[in-house]
């Protein structure tokens, strides 16, 4: 066998082997599929987690705002009757919750008087707001109400005289 025929034969064998195995191990286009699958498997749970965290944070801000506004309105009511001040404070809290997109059925607003009374000058008035945060993108099925977390906030003000 001459030196010239050996490289030619080697190239011919490589070509035939590549032709036979090329169709079996052809990976053209598979990187796009792998990228899409990886993106779906990682991005969807990450985005869902971020939606859940932002929902809880929005509910926390809503609770703080609602409790603060209710306590301020009740404490600065002046000559208005206690019942009217309580009604206005409740409406203010509900308005803040509505501004944040919190349904009235998912929140509870309550008033307490830690010093014993709420109507005399110098008395402390506290409002508690508790919000049940729904699981994002999951609507209530039947009578079941899904809750991701519960957040609460308390604000206290000194009654003006």
Secondary structure, 3 states (H helix, E strand, C coil): CCHHHHHHHHHHHHHHHHHHHHCCCCCCCHHHHHHHHHHHHHHHHHHHHHHHHHHHHHHHHHHHHHHHHHHHHHHCCCCCCHHHHHHHHHHHHHHHHHHCCCCHHHEEEEEECCCCCCCCCCCEEEEEEEEEECCCCCCCECCECCCCEEEEEEEEEECCC
